[in-house]
Amino acid sequence: MNNLTWRQADHDVFVATRDGEYAGFVAVDGTTHVLHDRHSRRLGSYPSLSAARTALESAPAGSVLPAGTGSASARRRRSRTSHDRRPATRSTSRGR
């Protein structure tokens, strides 16, 4: 059972609690509904409040939604691999 409860905090902010604990919020920005998790990390943008609510409600407690639903910068951070970083340069001196 999900036990997610929604309350309207302001005309453009909806807050969710799960079992009495803060679970996240949706901020309405024009026609976009931006979902954030309990740590205020952006999880994604949705065309309706209902879609944003469903996304949080369907996610297990404490989880992050799958890649592709979050912001572009979050997807870039997740997609970086070790080869994206410049290796440390090592200077060797052989005294010849």
N, C-alpha and C positions, 0 to 999 in steps of 0.2 A: 504494500500500500504506500502511496506517494506522500500523503499528508502535507501537500503544498497549499498554502493559503496566500491569496493575493489581496493587497489593500492599495488604494490610490493615495499616494503621499502628496501629490500636487497635480495640477491639471495635465502635466506631461510626464509624470513619474509614477510607476507602479512597482511596489515592493513585494517580494515573495519571502515567506518564512516556511520552513519545513520543521515540523515537530517543535515549534516555538523558537527555532534558531533562524537567524537571517540566512537566506538562500540566494539572493540576487535581486536584480531590478531590471526594469525595462524603461528606457528614456525615449520619449516620442520626439522625433526631430522631423517636423513636417509630415511627410507620408512614410517615413522610415521609422521602424521600431527597433532600437538598438538594445540587445540583451547583454547583461553583465552578470558574472557569477558572484559568489559570496565574497570574493577577494577583489571585486570591482574590475576584473579582467574582462575585456570585451570578448563576447563569444560569437557575435554575429549580428547581422541586420536582417530584418524581416519585413514583409510588406504589410503585416497587420499585427495588432496586439495579440490576437488569438494565436497566430503562428509563433510569435516569440514566446508566449506562455507555454505552448505545447512543446517547444524545443527544450525549455528548462524542465518542464514536468516529465519529459521522457528520458532525460539524462539521469543516471544514478546519482544519488547524493554524493557530493564532493568530487564529481567527475568533471572533466573538461570535454566539451563537445568535439566531435571528429573534425579533422582538418577539412577546410573548405567552407566551414560555417563561420569561422572567425574573421578577424580583420586581415588585410593583406600583410601588414607588418608582422602579425603573429604567425602567419603561414610562412613568411620568409625566415623568421627565426627558427621555426621547427624544421625547415627544409635544409638548413645549412649542415654541412658535414665537415669532417676534419680537413678534407682537401681544399675547402674554401678559405682556410686560414693560411697565412704565409708562414712557412716553417722558420724556426729560429735559425739564424746563421751562426755558424761555428767557425771560429778562426783558429787555424792550426799553424804553428810556427815550428819548422824543423831545424833551424840553425845550421844550414849547410853552407 
